[in-house]
Amino acid sequence: MTVGGRLALILLSAVLLSGCGQFASDKAACDAGLYAFKTLAIPKEQNVRWVLETGGELPGFIATEEFNPDKFSPEQMPAPKAFWADEGEVQPKEATIRALAHTTLKGVENCSSVRDAAQTLNVLGAARNAHRKLGADGLYEVHSVTMSKPVLSPDGNEALLYVAYSSGPLAASGSLYLLRRDTRGKWSVVGRAGLWIS
């Protein structure tokens, strides 16, 4: 093989590998998103009519040291450094928090695997304001779940995602969840940080 041929092969390999790395990262985020959808949405809302909000409002996060309480905005919250689990406090890696603070969150429905799962359950693409009609119990006739696509740590073994539940005018909450992936590639929820409640 000529020197030019080798150089072309090296360049082609570099392009393919860089694209594959991005694809692998996106796939890992969507794998974590599908796990979160099955773990945090389906069991919680299984006995009611509910919808996975598409295009729902997702907050932005900033690093704690950049947060100014005098200029608080619900669209830009400080990223929590501590999460709670049954065993007590859990802390994410600093790199995971930085990744969250530098990412514009997208809805988990941007993952085709989550879209497929939601369509199978018939909870995706429901009428936009259907859940705003109140039932006799004072709660919405259709509850809603808003979930972000997980933001991965640089090593891909930790993720943060935002989840909001809404079942009534004064029955809603938003939290950040910390997920970790074990050596077999299996995700699990290891902590939760409550952000707001109404």
C-alpha positions in Angstrom: 0.0 0.0 0.0 1.3 3.5 -0.9 1.9 6.2 1.7 -1.1 8.1 0.3 -3.3 5.0 0.6 -2.2 4.5 4.2 -2.9 8.1 5.0 -6.4 7.9 3.4 -7.1 4.8 5.4 -6.0 6.4 8.7 -8.2 9.5 8.0 -11.2 7.3 7.1 -10.8 5.3 10.3 -10.6 8.5 12.4 -13.8 9.8 10.8 -15.6 6.6 11.3 -14.4 6.1 14.9 -15.4 9.7 15.9 -18.9 9.2 14.5 -19.2 5.8 16.1 -18.2 7.3 19.5 -21.0 9.8 19.2 -23.4 7.1 18.2 -22.3 4.9 21.1 -22.8 7.8 23.5 -26.2 8.6 22.2 -27.2 4.9 22.3 -26.1 4.7 26.0 -28.1 7.8 26.9 -31.2 6.3 25.2 -30.6 3.0 26.9 -30.6 4.9 30.2 -33.7 6.8 29.1 -35.6 3.6 28.3 -34.6 2.1 31.6 -35.8 5.4 33.4 -39.1 5.4 31.4 -39.8 1.8 32.4 -38.7 2.4 36.0 -39.8 5.9 36.9 -42.9 6.5 34.6 -44.7 3.2 34.0 -44.9 1.9 37.6 -45.8 5.3 39.1 -48.7 5.9 36.7 -49.9 2.4 35.9 -53.3 2.7 37.5 -54.4 6.0 35.9 -54.6 7.4 32.4 -51.4 9.3 31.7 -49.3 10.7 28.9 -45.6 11.1 28.4 -45.4 14.8 27.6 -43.6 15.5 24.3 -42.0 18.9 24.0 -42.7 19.5 27.7 -40.9 22.3 29.6 -37.5 21.2 30.7 -35.4 23.3 33.0 -31.8 24.3 32.5 -29.1 23.7 35.1 -26.0 25.6 36.1 -23.1 24.8 38.3 -23.8 25.6 42.0 -21.0 28.1 42.1 -22.6 30.1 39.2 -26.0 30.3 41.0 -27.1 33.7 42.1 -30.1 33.5 44.4 -30.9 37.2 43.7 -31.5 36.3 40.1 -33.3 33.0 40.6 -35.0 31.7 37.5 -37.0 28.4 37.4 -35.6 27.9 33.9 -32.1 27.7 35.3 -31.7 25.8 38.6 -28.4 25.0 40.4 -27.4 21.4 39.8 -27.6 19.6 43.1 -24.5 18.0 44.4 -26.3 15.6 46.8 -28.9 13.0 46.0 -30.9 10.9 48.5 -31.3 7.1 48.5 -32.6 4.6 51.1 -29.0 4.3 52.4 -28.5 8.0 52.7 -26.7 10.7 50.7 -25.2 9.8 47.3 -23.0 12.2 45.3 -22.6 12.2 41.5 -19.2 12.7 39.9 -18.2 16.4 39.4 -17.9 15.6 35.7 -21.5 14.5 35.5 -22.7 17.7 37.2 -20.6 19.7 34.7 -22.1 17.8 31.8 -25.6 18.6 33.1 -24.8 22.3 33.6 -23.5 22.5 30.0 -26.3 20.6 28.2 -29.6 21.9 26.9 -32.0 19.1 28.0 -34.1 17.3 25.4 -37.2 15.2 26.0 -36.6 11.5 26.4 -39.1 11.0 23.5 -36.2 11.9 21.2 -35.0 8.3 21.8 -36.7 6.0 19.3 -36.7 3.1 21.8 -38.6 5.3 24.3 -41.0 6.5 21.6 -41.7 2.9 20.6 -42.4 1.9 24.2 -44.6 4.9 24.8 -46.6 4.2 21.6 -47.0 0.6 22.6 -48.6 1.7 25.9 -50.6 4.4 24.0 -49.2 7.2 26.2 -47.5 9.2 23.6 -49.1 11.9 21.4 -52.3 12.3 23.4 -54.3 15.5 23.1 -52.1 18.3 24.3 -54.5 19.7 27.0 -56.4 16.5 27.8 -54.7 16.1 31.2 -55.8 19.6 32.2 -59.5 18.6 32.5 -60.4 18.1 36.2 -62.2 14.9 37.4 -64.6 14.7 40.3 -61.7 14.0 42.6 -60.1 17.4 41.8 -57.2 15.7 39.9 -56.6 15.9 36.2 -58.4 13.2 34.2 -55.1 12.4 32.5 -51.8 12.6 34.5 -48.6 13.6 32.8 -44.9 12.7 33.0 -42.2 14.9 31.6 -38.8 13.3 31.3 -35.5 14.4 29.9 -33.1 12.4 27.9 -30.4 11.4 30.4 -27.1 13.4 30.4 -24.2 11.1 30.6 -20.9 11.5 32.5 -17.8 11.6 30.2 -17.1 7.9 31.0 -20.7 6.9 30.2 -21.3 5.2 33.5 -23.4 7.8 35.3 -26.4 9.8 34.2 -28.7 12.6 35.4 -32.2 13.1 34.2 -35.1 15.4 35.1 -38.6 14.0 35.7 -41.8 15.9 36.5 -45.1 14.3 37.5 -48.4 16.2 37.3 -51.7 14.8 38.5 -53.5 18.0 39.6 -53.2 21.8 40.1 -51.5 21.3 43.5 -50.2 17.8 42.9 -47.1 18.0 40.9 -43.3 17.7 41.5 -40.0 17.8 39.7 -36.9 15.9 40.6 -33.4 15.1 39.3 -32.5 11.4 39.3 -29.0 9.9 39.5 -28.5 6.7 37.5 -25.4 4.5 37.4 -24.4 1.7 35.1 -22.7 -1.5 36.5 -19.9 -3.5 34.8 -22.5 -5.6 33.0 -24.0 -2.4 31.4 -27.2 -2.5 33.6 -28.6 0.9 34.7 -30.1 1.5 38.2 -31.5 4.5 40.0 -29.1 5.3 42.9 -30.5 8.7 44.1 -33.1 11.4 43.8 -32.9 15.2 44.4 -36.3 16.9 44.8 -36.4 20.3 43.0 -39.9 21.6 43.4 -43.4 20.6 44.5 -46.9 22.1 44.2 
